[in-house]
Amino acid sequence: MSYAGSAPCSGAACDTSGIELTILLQHYVLYPEQEHHGKEYRYNYLNDGEIRAIMEASPRRLLSLSGHLHRGHPLVTRNGVTYFIGAALCEHPFSYYLLHTDADEITVHEFHAT
């Protein structure tokens, strides 16, 4: 398999048998788009639409974890990709998370530092 702009996949790294979920970590938000900040919101990737299109074309089940949006955003699924934005660790209530996955469901447990 390969995606536009990437090298063809080969070898053991491309064997997806037995993989139930691929987790992608990035700092900036990929989805949901931050329209309420206007088109000049500077904390998104310039090509976030292209990145989402590549992810949505993947045959794998994907979970995208990101931050930067200090208020966070709950789990949301768009075109087969699940997205989660964790709230800021540096602001009250100092949230952190435990995510549990199984074959069909992703569950988020939120905790707060005391």
C-alpha positions in Angstrom: 0.0 0.0 0.0 1.1 3.6 -0.5 -0.4 7.0 -0.2 0.1 10.1 -2.3 3.5 11.6 -1.5 4.8 8.6 0.3 7.1 5.7 -0.5 5.5 2.4 -1.3 5.1 0.2 1.8 7.0 -3.1 1.9 8.3 -5.6 4.3 7.2 -6.5 7.8 6.4 -2.9 8.7 3.5 -3.0 6.3 1.9 -6.2 7.5 -1.4 -5.1 9.0 -2.6 -8.5 10.0 -3.5 -8.6 13.7 -3.4 -4.8 14.1 -6.8 -3.7 15.4 -6.0 0.0 15.9 -3.3 2.4 14.8 -2.8 5.5 17.0 -1.4 8.7 15.5 0.0 11.4 17.8 0.4 15.0 16.8 0.5 18.3 18.6 -1.8 20.4 16.4 -5.5 19.7 15.7 -6.5 17.8 12.6 -10.2 17.6 13.3 -12.6 19.1 14.2 -11.6 22.2 12.2 -11.5 25.3 14.3 -13.8 27.5 12.2 -14.8 29.7 15.1 -11.3 31.0 15.2 -11.6 32.1 11.6 -9.5 31.1 8.6 -6.5 32.8 10.2 -6.3 30.3 13.1 -2.6 29.6 13.0 -2.5 26.5 15.1 -3.6 24.0 12.5 -1.4 22.3 9.9 -1.4 24.2 6.6 -2.3 21.0 4.8 -4.7 19.5 7.4 -7.3 18.6 4.8 -4.7 16.6 2.9 -3.6 14.8 6.0 -7.2 13.9 6.9 -7.7 12.6 3.3 -4.7 10.3 3.6 -5.9 9.1 7.0 -9.5 8.5 5.7 -8.2 6.5 2.8 -6.3 4.1 5.1 -7.6 0.6 5.4 -6.6 0.6 9.1 -8.8 1.7 12.0 -7.2 5.0 13.1 -7.3 7.0 16.3 -5.8 10.5 16.1 -4.7 12.1 19.4 -3.8 15.7 19.5 -3.6 18.7 21.9 -2.9 22.4 21.6 -6.6 23.3 21.8 -6.6 24.0 25.5 -10.3 23.3 26.1 -9.9 19.9 24.4 -12.6 18.1 22.4 -14.3 14.7 23.1 -14.1 11.7 20.8 -15.6 12.3 17.4 -15.5 10.1 14.3 -15.4 11.5 10.8 -15.2 9.3 7.7 -13.9 6.3 9.7 -11.2 8.1 11.7 -11.7 8.8 15.4 -10.2 12.0 16.7 -9.6 13.1 20.3 -8.1 16.4 21.6 -6.9 16.3 25.2 -7.4 19.4 27.3 -4.3 21.4 28.4 -2.2 19.7 31.1 -0.9 23.1 32.1 -4.2 24.7 33.1 -6.8 23.9 35.8 -8.2 21.3 36.2 -5.0 19.7 34.9 -6.7 16.9 33.0 -5.1 13.7 32.0 -6.6 10.6 30.3 -6.7 6.9 30.2 -7.9 5.5 26.9 -9.2 1.9 26.6 -9.6 0.3 23.2 -11.1 -3.0 22.1 -12.2 -4.3 18.7 -15.3 -2.0 18.5 -15.0 0.8 21.0 -12.7 3.5 22.4 -13.4 4.7 25.9 -11.9 7.8 27.4 -11.5 8.2 31.2 -10.6 11.7 32.3 -8.8 12.4 35.6 -7.7 15.6 37.2 -4.5 16.3 39.2 -5.0 17.5 42.7 
